Amino acid sequence: MQLIGMLDSPYVRRVAVSLTCMGIAFEHRAVSVFNDFALFKTLNPVVKAPSLVCDNGDVLMDSSLILEYAESLVPPDRSLLPVDSSERQHAFRILGLALAACEKSVQMVYERNLRPAERQHQPWLDRVQGQMLSAFGLLETALQRRPVEPGAGQAGITSAVVWQFSRSVLPELLKPAEYQELERLSQVSEQLPTFLAFPPDGPGVTAGPP
């Protein structure tokens, strides 16, 4: 299998780290939807990262769908999701908040970096910023009440990846002192071999939006 996309995308990185944690072999190809558009189009005409090229040639898109497929490939002891329904409910709440925060962070980056300043709509930016801060606030509270083990499950992996990304692109809005559990989770996670293998500023990563 081949995972297509840049590691400056939190969606690509969460898939890369997760597949590694599950013990699924794959080749990562650092192809940018911006700088390598023509090449990416030959791999997936939709040009969407992450893209997972399966062994039979089928191309899967959307990080959550890719990871759901990956879960079907591994035995229960290598799953990144809890078996117990109440534990899975909690994990899905964490994931929902983390992915919502990620989506709004990406929207803000795109609005700031891709749209000309004179065409940016401040009320829209304010709304998206409020949604992002709400998601991170609820995520921080949930993790303080029930901390997750770094690198041990999908909820922890995704939360750590999203926090690192959002902190790096929006440092003026997200202060570590106000999100101490997220910061702790991130600091510990980023030292794990599965995270170090796919650094957000690793080989092939170029400056610009994810």
Residue, then its C-alpha position, 0 to 999 in steps of 0.5 A: m500500500q502507498l500513503i500519498g500526502m505531505l506530513d505537514s497535513p495532520y490528516v496524512r500524519r495521523v494515518a501514517v502514525s496510526l498505520t505504523c502503530m497497527g503494524i500495517a506495512f505501507e510506503h509513504r510518498a510525500v506528494s503535495v496537493f499544491n506543489d505536485f498537483a500534476l503528479f498527485k493527479t496521476l495517483n488520484p484524479v481527485v487530488k485529495a490528501p491523504s490518499l491510500v493506494c491499496d494493493n489492488g489499486d483502489v484508492l481510498m480517501d478521507s483519513s477517518l475512512i482510511l483508518e476504518y478500513a485499516e482497522s478491518l485488516v488487523p486482529p483485535d489486539r492491534s486495534l486502536l479503538p476500544v472494544d467496550s462500548s462505553e470506552r469506544q463512546h468516550a474515544f469517539r467523543i475525543l476524536g470528534l472534538a479533535l477532528a472538529a478543532c483540526e477542521k477549523s484550524v485548517q479553514m483558518v489557515y486556508e483563509r489566511n494563506l490562500r485568500p487575498a487579504e482584501r477578500q477575507h471575511q472577518p466575521w467568518l474568520d471570527r466564527v471559525q476561530g470561535q468554533m476551533l477554540s470551543a472544540f479545543g476547550l472541550l477536548e482539554t476538559a475531557l482529557q483532564r477528566r480522563p487522560v489518554e495514554p500517549g500513542a496507545g489508541q486512536a483518540g490519543i494519536t489524533s489529539a496529539v497530532v492535531w494539537q501539534f499542527s494547530r499550535s504550529v500554525l496558530p500559535e497566537l491563539l493556542k497557548p500551552a499554559e491554557y491547554q496543559e493536558l493537550e500540551r503534555l500529551s503532545q510532548v510525550s507523544e512526539q518522543l515516541p518512535t511512531f511519531l518520530a518516524f513521521p515528523p511534521d517537518g520531516p523530509g519532503v515537507t515544504a512551507g505552506p498550508p497543509 
